[in-house]
Amino acid sequence: MATIEISHVSKIFTDKKRNADVTALADISLGIARNEFVCLLGPSGCGKSTLLNMIAGFEQPSVGSITVDGERITAPGADRGVVFQHANLMPWLPVWENVAFHLLLAGGQKAERRARAQTYIDMVGLTGFENHYPSELSGGMNQRVGIARALLMNPQVILMDEPFGALDEQTRMDMQTELVRIWQQHQGTIAFVTHGIDEALTLGTHVAVMSARPGRIVEIIPIDLPRPRDITSPQFNALKRHILALLRGERASFQQAGQEERV
Ligand SMILES: Nc1ncnc2c1ncn2[C@@H]1O[C@H](COP(=O)(O)OP(=O)(O)OP(=O)(O)O)[C@@H](O)[C@H]1O
């Protein structure tokens, strides 16, 4: 059985201001197996974040169900670590205290928190920055702190919502390399939301291409390319061309339907 099982999930939001319903997702079924790294790729507004938020337990499906290791998701839990576009760190706490923040909430002793934090600080390549404050770090380093904080709970799955979206190109590529290394070392299951075709193809064991709203899964593409991935290789470009064609097809049907596009 898959670690994450999304079964016939639809999500309808009620837009109270306009007195209308918005169907964000329609009949999504997707299984993510243990240790898979699945990138959710699709046009803006197709419901990627909504789907991730439902796996996280922040939102509930209107129809269908989501399970993690067979347990139906009804609320957030320590089995799922979440990393957002912005790390949302506590500016008054040093790196190690931010990494061990959940242990602080749980009433853990300082020595234990410090020791547990160090493992993950080392894993994300921040050794030596334990006592720095978030304002003293670059955007990429702050994201590493956010990733370490999510890993510390040793979650079954890590859910990432455009975690590198706010970084410059070079830092983003460095972070992608780091994330693949961490994923290989940590042996986790990852669902990763992105706008970037290159990013999805660089990271994923699979890319789930989604349609414009209401979001559906158009195709789940297994990515068998060797790592580290060569973004200039003919195989990489062939996959990119295929995904572009899928997304262009989606965009054309979206525009024909007379809807506004926000890509
Ligand atoms: N709380 C909400 N109430 C009403 N509508 C919502 C709510 N959250 C999301 N939506 C709508 O659901 C649709 C999907 O939004 P979502 O943020 O999941 O898309 P996305 O693919 O992650 O977009 P982007 O790539 O631009 O971040 C959008 O049309 C959005 O306006």
The ligand as a Gaussian input file, in Angstrom:
#p B3LYP/6-31G(d) Opt

LIG

0 1
 N       -9.708000      29.271000       1.450000
 C      -10.136000      29.425000       0.203000
 N      -11.355000      29.939000      -0.068000
 C      -11.809000      30.072000      -1.323000
 N      -11.103000      29.714000      -2.412000
 C       -9.887000      29.210000      -2.224000
 C       -9.328000      29.031000      -0.910000
 N       -8.079000      28.485000      -1.032000
 C       -7.872000      28.346000      -2.364000
 N       -8.947000      28.773000      -3.068000
 C       -9.093000      28.729000      -4.536000
 O       -8.812000      27.403000      -4.951000
 C       -8.067000      27.426000      -6.159000
 C       -6.773000      26.659000      -5.950000
 O       -5.889000      27.411000      -5.112000
 P       -4.440000      26.894000      -4.727000
 O       -3.769000      27.959000      -3.922000
 O       -4.530000      25.550000      -4.128000
 O       -3.747000      26.760000      -6.161000
 P       -2.200000      26.594000      -6.545000
 O       -2.158000      25.666000      -7.692000
 O       -1.408000      26.232000      -5.343000
 O       -1.851000      28.071000      -7.009000
 P       -0.424000      28.818000      -7.079000
 O        0.432000      27.947000      -7.932000
 O       -0.758000      30.120000      -7.715000
 O        0.072000      28.952000      -5.675000
 C       -7.865000      28.886000      -6.525000
 O       -8.832000      29.246000      -7.458000
 C       -8.077000      29.612000      -5.221000
 O       -8.599000      30.904000      -5.451000

